[in-house]
Structure formats: C-alpha cells, structure tokens
Amino acid sequence: MSPVRAAQPSEHPYVESIATILSGEPIVKGTRTPVRAIAEHWKFGEAPEAIARKLPHLRLAQIFDALGYYDDHRDDIERYIALNRVPVND
C-alpha cells in the first residue's frame, strides 16, 4: 500500500488560469482580473495598497500574490501586457 500524501499548497493560491476566461491568461482567482492589470499598476509605481484602493474587489493578499506570480513569470506576463497594449494614434 502506498503512503497517503498530503496535498501540496499552491505556490500562488490566489492566481489561476481558466481556458474559458481571457483565453487562459492568469487571473486573480474568483475574478476576471488579469495578473497583468496588477503588474501594470505596479510598473507605474503604485504601491499594493494603492492598487487595492483602485481595485476594491481585491484583497491585499490577492494583490501581493499576483505580484509574486508576476515576478516568477515575468516573461509570460510581459507578453500578455504587450498583446493587450492599446495603440496610441499620434
């Protein structure tokens, strides 16, 4: 008989990817808020607390976890940011 193993907690418990939501782009679990949106606020110099005020449906723990996910998967999230960039007409 094999030993029973406890489930391992997710490295990023507040981030998930669901194929039918934003084509599988990483989102904050239970929302449609993409990690890239939080990462963009962070890149513009906003503190997590300020991001929470702008996205009041998110808890601070979710924002910190999304930023951790961004740090661990920077290339992927940067690709989503580039794909979703709105062109500016001069």
N, C-alpha and C positions, 0 to 999 in steps of 0.2 A: 504494500500500500504506500502510495507517495504521500509525503507530508503536505499538510494544508498550508498554503502560503497566504499571508495577508495581502490584501490589495495595496498596491503602491500608490501613494497620493500623487496627483498630477504635479508636474513641475510648475505649471501655471494654471491653478484651479479656476481662475476667472476668465480664461480665454478658451474659445472653442472654434472649430471650423465645421460648418454645415454646408453640404454641397448645394442645398436649395436656397441658402441665404448669401447674397453677394457672391455667388459662384464659388463658395468655399473659402473666401477671404477670411482671415482670422478676425473674430469679433469678440466683444465682451459677452461672456456667457449670459444667456437670457435676454439679450438685447439685439438690436441690429447695428450697434455702434461698432464700426471697424477700429481695430487697433491703430490703423494708420491715422485716423482722426485725432486720437490722443497723442500719437507721436508727433503729428504736425503742430499741435498746440505746444508741446514740449520743445520742439525745434525752434519755435518762435519765441522761446524764452519764458513761457508761462510755467509757474510752479504747479505741482499737482493740486494744491488747494485751490488755485485759481481755475484750473481745468474743472475741478469738481463744481465750482460755482457756475461755470458755463454749461456744464453737462450735469444738471442736478439729479438726473435719474441714476447716476452712477455713484457708488460709494468710493471713498478714498482708497480702500483696499483694492478695488477693481482697477482703479487708475494706476496705482503702483504696480500691480501685476501686469497690466497691459504695457507699461513702460519697461518692465523686466523682460517681457516677451519681445518687445521691440529690440532691446539690447541683445538678446540671444538670437534673434532672427532678422537682424538689421537689413541684410541684402534683400530678403523677401519683402519686407515691409516697405523699403525704399522703392522697390519695383511697383508695388501697389500704389504708392504715392505718385510715382511718375505716370502710371497708367490712368490715374484719375485726375491728373492736373488739368485744369481748365485753361485753354489757350487764351492769352491776352492779345486783343487786337489793338495795335498802336494807332 
